[in-house]
C-alpha cells in the first residue's frame, strides 16, 4: 500500500493525559548523564527532590502519541522511517510533578521525490489540564521509503552554522549505560537495548536515542554560554549521525546574543547539525 498523504494530514489524534512524578524528571536527568560527579551542586538541582528543578527538554518525553504512524492505513514504510529533526519552544518551566495533556497534529508533509523519501512534521503541545501551555514540540520524520507521490517539495532551509571557527568546544562523555537509563523515560524501542535488534537494523550494537543527544546538547550549549540548562527557552537540531553509548561527543558552539548555534561530532563523524538554542524569548 502506497503512502496516504490525505489520511496523514487529516488524522485526528486523541488527547493524551500523562502524569509524571519527581522521580521521572530525575530519571530523565540521569539518562542525560547528570550526576557523574555526585557532588556537583549544579547537577543536583535536577537530581535531588528537595527544591527540584526540571530540565526543559524533559518535555519531549511527555504525552507522546507513540508509534501512531506505523498503522497500516497510512501506508508508510515504517522500517525506513528516521527521526530527522527535533525542535521545541519552552514557554514556562515544568513543575516538579504534574498532570499534563498532549495534543498532536500533522502540520506539514513534503515530497522529496522518487527514491528520496517524504518529510512529515508533527507538532505536539504540552499543557496543564486547565490550559496552561508549557511547551510546543515539532518532530520532523524522514519517511525514506515514501517519496514520489507527486506532493509539494520541502522548502529550502539555509544553513544556520557560521563559516568561521567555533567560539567554544565542549566534550561530553556518554555513559556506556546511557541508553539503558534513557529508555526508562518512555522510548522502549529494542534498538536501544537489544544487540540482536540493533544488528537487524544494521548496527553492531545498540544505539543511543536521538532525543538523549538532543538533551545533552542543551546542557552543553548552556554550559558554554555561561547559562544553566533551565534557562533554555528553545532548542532545535538535526540528527545527522548515530551516537553509541560510550561515545565522546565533541560540541562546536558559536555564541550569539541570547542564543548559541552548535554541531556535534564523534571523531570525524557529524552526529548533530543545524543546532540552535535560545536562552531568552521563544527562539
C-alpha positions as CSV (number, residue, x, y, z in Angstrom):
1,X,0.0,0.0,0.0
2,X,1.4,3.4,-1.0
3,X,1.6,6.4,1.3
4,X,-1.7,8.0,2.0
5,X,-1.0,11.8,2.2
6,X,-4.6,12.9,2.9
7,X,-5.0,10.4,5.7
8,X,-1.8,11.6,7.3
9,X,-2.6,15.3,7.0
10,X,-6.2,14.9,8.2
11,X,-5.5,12.4,11.0
12,X,-7.1,13.4,14.3
13,X,-5.1,12.4,17.4
14,X,-6.7,11.7,20.7
15,X,-5.6,13.9,23.6
16,X,-3.2,12.1,25.8
17,X,-3.1,12.6,29.6
18,X,0.2,12.0,31.3
19,X,1.0,12.1,35.0
20,X,4.7,12.4,35.9
21,X,6.4,12.5,39.3
22,X,9.6,13.9,40.7
23,X,11.3,10.5,40.1
24,X,10.5,10.7,36.4
25,X,12.2,14.1,36.0
26,X,15.2,12.8,38.0
27,X,15.5,9.7,35.9
28,X,15.4,11.7,32.7
29,X,18.3,13.9,34.0
30,X,20.3,10.8,34.9
31,X,19.7,9.5,31.4
32,X,21.4,12.6,30.0
33,X,24.4,12.0,32.2
34,X,23.9,14.5,35.0
35,X,25.3,13.3,38.3
36,X,28.5,11.8,37.0
37,X,30.0,13.9,39.8
38,X,27.6,13.3,42.7
39,X,29.0,16.5,44.5
40,X,28.3,18.8,41.6
41,X,25.6,21.1,43.1
42,X,24.7,22.4,39.7
43,X,23.6,18.9,38.6
44,X,21.9,18.2,41.9
45,X,19.3,20.9,41.1
46,X,17.9,18.4,38.6
47,X,18.5,15.3,40.7
48,X,17.5,16.0,44.3
49,X,13.8,16.0,45.0
50,X,14.2,18.9,47.5
51,X,13.7,22.1,45.5
52,X,13.8,20.0,42.3
53,X,14.2,21.9,39.0
54,X,13.0,20.2,35.9
55,X,15.1,20.2,32.7
56,X,13.1,21.9,30.0
57,X,13.9,19.1,27.5
58,X,12.1,16.6,29.7
59,X,9.0,17.8,27.9
60,X,10.0,15.6,24.8
61,X,9.1,12.5,26.9
62,X,5.6,13.6,27.8
63,X,2.3,12.6,26.3
64,X,3.8,11.1,23.2
65,X,1.4,9.6,20.7
66,X,3.8,6.7,20.3
67,X,4.2,4.7,17.1
68,X,1.0,6.0,15.6
69,X,2.5,6.3,12.1
70,X,3.0,2.6,11.9
71,X,-0.7,2.0,11.5
72,X,-1.3,0.3,8.1
73,X,-3.9,2.8,6.9
74,X,-1.2,5.4,6.4
75,X,0.8,3.3,4.0
76,X,4.1,4.4,5.5
77,X,7.2,2.1,5.1
78,X,7.8,2.3,8.9
79,X,11.0,0.3,8.8
80,X,12.6,3.1,6.8
81,X,11.4,5.9,9.0
82,X,14.0,8.1,10.6
83,X,13.6,10.8,13.2
84,X,15.4,13.6,11.3
85,X,15.0,16.8,13.4
86,X,13.6,18.0,16.7
87,X,12.6,21.4,17.7
88,X,10.9,22.8,20.9
89,X,9.8,26.1,22.4
90,X,9.6,26.0,26.2
91,X,7.1,28.6,27.2
92,X,7.1,28.2,31.0
93,X,9.0,25.8,33.3
94,X,7.6,22.4,34.0
95,X,6.6,21.8,37.6
96,X,8.5,19.0,39.5
97,X,5.4,16.8,39.3
98,X,2.2,17.4,37.3
99,X,-0.5,16.1,35.2
100,X,-0.2,17.2,31.6
101,X,-2.2,16.9,28.4
102,X,-0.6,16.3,25.0
103,X,-2.3,17.4,21.7
104,X,-0.7,16.4,18.4
105,X,-1.3,17.2,14.8
106,X,0.5,16.8,11.5
107,X,1.4,20.3,10.3
108,X,3.3,19.5,7.1
109,X,4.0,16.7,4.6
110,X,6.5,17.2,1.7
111,X,7.7,15.0,-1.1
112,X,11.4,14.8,-1.8
113,X,10.9,12.7,-4.9
114,X,11.2,9.1,-6.0
115,X,13.9,7.3,-4.0
116,X,14.5,10.3,-1.7
117,X,11.6,10.0,0.6
118,X,9.0,12.3,2.2
119,X,9.2,14.6,5.1
120,X,6.5,14.8,7.8
121,X,6.3,17.4,10.6
122,X,4.3,16.5,13.7
123,X,3.5,19.3,16.2
124,X,2.7,18.5,19.8
125,X,1.6,20.9,22.6
126,X,2.0,20.0,26.3
127,X,-0.4,21.8,28.6
128,X,-1.9,21.6,32.0
129,X,-5.4,20.3,32.3
130,X,-6.6,23.9,32.7
131,X,-4.9,25.0,29.5
132,X,-1.6,26.5,30.7
133,X,0.8,25.9,27.8
134,X,4.2,24.5,28.9
135,X,5.8,23.8,25.6
136,X,5.4,23.3,21.9
137,X,7.3,20.5,20.2
138,X,8.0,19.8,16.5
139,X,9.2,16.4,15.4
140,X,10.4,16.0,11.8
141,X,10.3,12.5,10.4
142,X,12.0,11.4,7.2
143,X,9.9,8.7,5.5
144,X,12.8,7.3,3.4
145,X,10.6,4.8,1.6
146,X,7.7,7.0,0.7
147,X,8.8,9.7,-1.8
148,X,7.5,10.2,-5.3
149,X,3.8,10.6,-4.6
150,X,3.6,14.0,-6.5
151,X,3.4,16.1,-3.4
152,X,4.9,19.6,-2.8
153,X,8.6,19.7,-2.3
154,X,10.0,20.8,1.0
155,X,11.1,24.4,1.4
156,X,14.7,25.3,1.2
157,X,16.5,25.7,4.5
158,X,19.7,27.7,4.5
159,X,22.4,26.6,7.0
160,X,22.5,28.2,10.4
161,X,26.1,27.3,11.0
162,X,28.6,30.3,10.6
163,X,31.5,30.0,8.2
164,X,34.1,30.6,10.9
165,X,35.8,28.7,13.7
166,X,33.6,27.9,16.7
167,X,33.7,30.1,19.8
168,X,33.8,27.1,22.2
169,X,34.4,23.4,22.3
170,X,32.7,21.2,24.8
171,X,33.2,17.4,25.2
172,X,30.6,15.1,26.7
173,X,31.4,11.6,27.7
174,X,28.4,9.5,27.0
175,X,27.9,6.8,29.6
176,X,28.0,3.2,28.4
177,X,24.7,2.8,30.2
178,X,23.1,6.0,28.8
179,X,20.6,4.2,26.5
180,X,19.7,1.7,29.2
181,X,18.8,4.6,31.5
182,X,17.2,6.9,29.0
183,X,14.8,4.3,27.7
184,X,13.1,4.3,31.1
185,X,11.8,7.7,30.2
186,X,9.4,6.2,27.7
187,X,11.2,5.1,24.5
188,X,11.3,1.3,24.8
189,X,12.5,0.6,21.2
190,X,14.6,-2.5,21.4
191,X,17.1,-0.9,19.0
192,X,18.5,0.9,22.1
193,X,18.8,-2.1,24.4
194,X,18.8,-5.4,22.4
195,X,22.0,-6.3,20.5
196,X,20.1,-8.6,18.2
197,X,17.6,-5.9,17.3
198,X,20.5,-3.5,16.7
199,X,22.2,-5.9,14.3
200,X,19.0,-6.5,12.4
201,X,18.9,-2.7,11.9
202,X,22.4,-2.6,10.6
203,X,24.3,-1.7,13.8
204,X,26.9,-3.8,15.6
205,X,25.4,-2.8,19.0
206,X,22.5,-0.8,20.5
207,X,22.5,2.9,19.7
208,X,21.7,6.0,21.8
209,X,18.3,7.7,21.5
210,X,18.5,10.8,19.3
211,X,16.5,12.7,21.9
212,X,19.1,11.8,24.5
213,X,21.8,13.5,22.5
214,X,19.3,16.4,21.9
215,X,19.0,16.9,25.7
216,X,22.8,16.6,26.1
217,X,23.2,19.4,23.5
218,X,21.0,21.8,25.6
219,X,23.2,21.2,28.6
220,X,26.5,21.6,26.7
221,X,25.4,24.8,24.9
222,X,24.1,26.3,28.1
223,X,27.4,25.5,29.9
224,X,29.5,27.0,27.0
225,X,27.3,30.2,27.1
226,X,27.6,30.7,30.9
227,X,24.0,29.8,31.4
228,X,22.2,27.0,33.2
229,X,20.0,24.3,31.4
230,X,16.8,25.7,33.0
231,X,17.4,29.0,31.1
232,X,16.9,27.2,27.7
233,X,13.7,28.5,26.1
234,X,14.1,26.9,22.6
235,X,16.1,24.1,21.1
236,X,16.3,22.7,17.6
237,X,18.8,20.4,15.8
238,X,19.1,17.9,13.0
239,X,20.1,14.3,13.7
240,X,22.8,13.7,11.1
241,X,24.6,10.6,12.5
242,X,24.4,7.8,15.0
243,X,25.6,8.1,18.6
244,X,26.6,5.0,20.6
245,X,26.6,4.6,24.4
246,X,30.2,5.2,25.5
247,X,31.0,7.7,22.6
248,X,32.7,11.0,23.2
249,X,30.5,13.8,21.9
250,X,32.5,16.9,20.8
251,X,30.4,20.0,20.5
252,X,31.4,23.0,18.5
253,X,29.4,26.1,19.7
254,X,29.0,29.6,18.2
255,X,27.8,32.1,20.7
256,X,25.3,34.9,20.0
257,X,23.1,37.4,21.8
258,X,20.7,35.3,23.8
259,X,21.4,32.2,21.7
260,X,24.0,29.7,20.6
261,X,24.5,27.6,17.4
262,X,26.0,24.2,17.6
263,X,27.2,21.0,15.9
264,X,28.3,17.8,17.5
265,X,30.8,15.2,16.3
266,X,32.0,11.7,17.3
267,X,35.5,11.6,15.9
268,X,35.2,12.9,12.3
269,X,31.5,11.9,12.1
270,X,29.0,14.7,12.4
271,X,26.1,13.5,14.5
272,X,24.1,16.7,15.3
273,X,23.8,19.6,12.9
274,X,21.9,22.9,12.5
275,X,21.6,23.3,16.2
276,X,20.1,26.4,17.7
277,X,19.5,27.0,21.4
278,X,17.8,30.2,22.8
279,X,18.0,31.5,26.3
280,X,15.5,34.3,26.1
281,X,12.2,34.8,24.3
282,X,10.9,31.8,22.3
283,X,13.6,31.4,19.6
